[in-house]
Structure formats: C-alpha cells, structure tokens
Amino acid sequence: EILKSLKIQKNHDEVLAIRKAVSIAEKALLDLLPQIKPGVSETWLSNQLVIHLLNEGSDPDLPFEPLVASGPNSASPHSVSGERVLLAGDALVIDWGARYSGYISDLTRSFLVGSENPLISKIADIVLKANQSAIAAVKAGIAASDVDKAARTVITDAGYGDAFTHRTGHGIGLIAHEDPYISSTNDEPLKSGMVFTIEPGIYLPGMGGIRIEDNIHVNESGCEILSSLPRELRII
C-alpha cells in the first residue's frame, strides 16, 4: 500500500518513458505485419515480434511474452501462443508490449487473416465503440468503475455482455499490471498522472475473439491516448 501511493501517479519523466515504450511497440508491430499470412504459426509470429521489439529499442527485459492467438484460440483472453497455424478467415489477436528505461507499454490489436468473416467484423465494430466510449469517459475525478461501465454498457447493449469476461483495464508502469484497476468494483477516483490500459473485448468460444487495447494517460484536460495504431479491424 505504501508503494501504491508512490507509483499510481506518474511524473513527467515516467510518462515520457511509457510514451517511448508505446512507440517502440508500435514500430515493432508494423515490422511484423508483412510476415503475417496463412500458414505461419502463432509461436513463430510471437518469436518474430520479440526480435522486432529488441531491434526497435526495447529493453531486453520485455514486460511479458507477446501473445499471438488465432482462430478459436483468440476466444480466450489469456491464451498463450502455440503451434496452431493461421488459416484464412481467422480472427487474430496480438497482445504485446515493450520496455524502455524500465517502464512498459501494453497494447492489443486484432486482425482478420486473408479473408472476410462477417461475425468477427461485427464484434470488432462493437469492441471499437466500447473502446472509444471508455476513453471518452476518462478524466480526473471520475471513478474507475465508471470507465469500466462506459465500455461494458456498449457491449451489453449489443447483446454480448456475457462475452466480455474481464475488467476494462489496469495500470501500467514498472510492471504490466498495477493500480489503478479499471473494473466494476473499483470506485477509486482517477487522478492526473495515472496511466492505464483500456482493453474491452468480446470472446466467442469456438469461433474467435476481438480485443482492442490502448494506453491512456490522465491529464488536466481529460486524457492523452499514448497509442496511435489504427483500431479498426484490418484484413491482412
């Protein structure tokens, strides 16, 4: 609890380091995109992403192993990369991050492999709206639970409330999960300097899932979105 009070609000230099970690992670994913195609395995892509992260300037101590989950595996929010080979029509969820000067980023983007999938496209549009709704709600003084509610209401109203099976976000800093937790049970008011993820998702067992995760910095004017990669579903 003593350390929590010291860590939960980041100073200028800490935010700069997180912003750099976000930039490194985003460049690494852009390096990976040409390598994503039917026939390659999740583990191979995860390993390639590690190489790109290091090449782009991440500290060697990555915040976590990149998650690459395809097809039905993408329906598990806590899946691990395996030997499954990507197939045309698969949903593909990539959750990854970099570390810079000790501080981390944590991002997720979702894709379609090779061809259209109407169901995946539908839930991706819902998750995008939930992501936007939650970010729009962020400002100093609002309860963390209200940000969670902003995302969850969009997904629930679309009929997929039971498929959003985790909290909306968590703090990031020196570790990948710290306060504040953006959940329905955390009524702690947000404060300027807090940095956390917004990561709503919909997960349909046996079919696939979608998650969009951004890194958010609370400031005096509302919030700053530290991540900038497109959030719309992309066919690759």
Secondary structure, 3 states (H helix, E strand, C coil): CHHHHHHCCCCHHHHHHHHHHHHHHHHHHHHHHHHCCCCCEHHHHHHHHHHHHHHCCCCCCCCCCCEEEEHHHHHCCCCCCCCCECCCCCEEEEEECCEECCEECCEEEEEECCCCCHHHHHHHHHHHHHHHHHHHHCCCCCEHHHHHHHHHHHHHHCCCHHHCCCCCEEECCCCCCEEEEECCCCCCECCCCCEEEECCEEEECCCEEEECEEEEEEECCEEEECCCCCCCCEEC
